Amino acid sequence: MGGRVNHRALDVSGLGHIALRVTDRARAKACYTGTLGCEVMLEAEGLLLVNGYGILLGMRGDAPPTPRGDRFAPHRVGRDHLALAVADRDTPDRLAVLLNAAGVRHNGSEEDPLARAPYSSFYDPDGIAWQCYVFALPSA
């Protein structure tokens, strides 16, 4: 990508949705709705769309060229992780307790040494990495 595009010229108001590739939509649905509390917006052949705290998350099963048993790997080119922004500094600690109770793999509550912000990282059933991060953008 060459030059810089002014986001105001495009009239972009924010992120529209995130599409995730999952190996088992029923298992993903249980994780995202049951454990994380997302609301199902649409369920159709080959697609699950949930409201993940104001971010639309679309989930599709493996595409034909996807290797059987493929797993998410954060160190390949592409998305590393997704983060939910929260304002309350205690939220990552509370989330870690909830994730323990639900049997969800996570790294507990941590602190980003550069931003000096608490966060909790966790993984969906396909190993897709998420964070709950205390973060606020500076005012414009």
Secondary structure, DSSP 8 states (H G I E B T S, - for coil): --S---HHHHT--S--EEEEE-S-HHHHHIIIIIIT--EEEEEETTEEEEEETTEEEEEE---TTS-TT----TTSSS---EEEEES-TTHHHHHHHHHHHHT--EEEEEEETTTTEEEEEEE-TT--EEEEEE------
